[in-house]
Every structure is written in structure tokens, then in C-alpha cells.
Amino acid sequence: MNINEKWLKPSEISEADAAYGFIGGEKIPNEDEIPEEFWNANIRNKWQRLQSEWFFNGLPEGAKFYPNEEVNPEKALAHLASIQRCFGISHEHKEAAVSWLASLWFKDYEFPPTTQ
């Protein structure tokens, strides 16, 4: 899949987007841009598990994120959090977008042993 360059790094997030989530879609990949494996709820790769845990339980205290080169982790997490809060897209689109973008922006993540 050819990845649009704009998705290789997180966007600047306004205070309103950080607090309430995105309203428009310019900072959320279109459904057809996200690879199929991020839509399949039966596969549950590590990035899908991250999105699900975060959405339903919040990020656990002590979670560690290992960003890819040239990715600001705070900026990336703010962008992903804004997608998590977005009411303008379906939950499935939100799941796929967060898990795919997280896979592009981070090499890995760790949750404390008590949450896994």
C-alpha cells in the first residue's frame, strides 16, 4: 500500500481537538487509506489491542511508548487521543485509524505487567 506522506507524522492538535476530539476528517485517514488488517476485529494485532485497551480502560499509568525516528511521542499520543474522542466517524473507523497510525508512529509500546 502506498502511504500518503501526511500520515507518517502526527499533526498539531488544537486545544479544542485535544479536549473534544476531531470534528472534521482532515487529521483522520479515510477508510480506504487504512490497510485491511486494521479493520479485521478477529485478528487483533498489538496495535488493535492498544486502541481497545486505551478506548475502554484508558492508558495505564506507567505505559511506555517507543516512537519511530522523528516522531514526537507527546504529539502522536495527543493526535491519537483526539481520534479516540471523535464522534464524527464510526467506532470501527476510529479503531482502524488509531491502530494504524499508532503502528506508523511507534516501534513498540509496553504496559505495566498488571494490565496485560
C-alpha positions in Angstrom: 0.0 0.0 0.0 1.2 3.5 -0.9 1.1 5.6 2.3 0.2 9.2 2.0 3.1 11.1 3.4 0.9 13.2 5.6 0.2 10.2 7.8 3.9 9.5 8.6 4.0 12.1 11.4 1.3 13.3 13.7 -0.4 16.7 13.2 -0.5 19.7 15.5 -3.5 19.4 17.8 -5.5 22.4 18.9 -6.8 22.7 22.5 -10.4 22.1 21.3 -9.4 19.0 19.4 -7.4 17.7 22.4 -10.4 18.3 24.7 -13.3 17.2 22.5 -11.8 15.2 19.6 -11.7 15.9 15.9 -14.9 17.1 14.2 -13.6 17.1 10.7 -11.7 14.4 8.9 -8.5 16.1 7.7 -6.5 14.6 10.5 -8.1 11.2 10.3 -7.2 8.8 7.4 -10.0 8.0 5.1 -11.3 4.4 5.4 -9.8 3.4 2.1 -6.3 4.6 3.2 -6.2 2.2 6.2 -4.9 -1.3 5.4 -7.4 -4.1 5.6 -5.7 -5.9 8.6 -6.6 -2.9 10.8 -10.3 -3.4 10.0 -10.4 -7.1 11.0 -11.6 -7.4 14.6 -10.8 -11.1 14.6 -7.0 -10.6 14.0 -6.4 -8.2 16.9 -2.7 -7.2 16.3 -0.8 -5.4 19.0 -1.9 -2.0 17.7 -5.6 -3.0 17.7 -5.1 -4.3 21.3 -3.6 -0.9 22.2 -6.5 1.0 20.8 -9.0 -1.2 22.5 -7.4 -1.1 25.9 -7.0 2.7 25.6 -10.6 3.3 24.5 -12.2 1.1 27.1 -9.9 1.4 30.1 -7.6 4.4 29.4 -3.9 4.2 29.1 -2.5 2.6 32.2 -0.1 4.6 34.4 3.4 3.7 33.5 2.7 2.9 29.9 5.8 3.3 27.7 5.8 4.3 24.1 8.8 3.9 21.8 8.4 6.4 18.9 9.8 6.0 15.4 12.6 8.4 14.4 11.5 12.0 14.0 8.1 11.3 15.8 7.3 13.4 18.8 5.6 10.9 21.2 3.5 13.5 23.0 2.3 14.9 19.8 1.5 11.4 18.5 -0.4 10.5 21.6 -2.4 13.8 21.5 -3.3 13.1 17.8 -4.4 9.6 18.6 -6.4 10.7 21.7 -8.2 13.2 19.6 -9.3 10.4 17.2 -10.3 8.3 20.1 -12.7 11.2 21.2 -14.0 11.8 17.7 -17.8 11.5 17.3 -17.8 12.2 13.6 -16.8 8.7 12.5 -17.9 5.2 13.2 -16.3 3.3 16.1 -14.8 0.8 13.5 -13.2 3.7 11.6 -11.8 5.1 14.9 -10.4 1.6 15.8 -8.7 1.2 12.5 -7.4 4.7 12.3 -5.9 4.8 15.8 -4.3 1.3 15.5 -2.9 2.0 12.0 -1.5 5.4 12.9 0.0 4.1 16.1 1.8 1.4 14.1 3.2 4.1 11.8 4.4 6.4 14.6 5.7 3.9 17.2 8.1 1.0 17.1 6.5 -0.6 20.2 4.8 0.1 23.5 4.7 -1.5 26.9 2.0 -1.6 29.5 2.9 -2.5 33.1 2.6 -6.2 33.7 -0.6 -5.9 35.8 -2.6 -4.6 32.9 -1.8 -7.2 30.3 
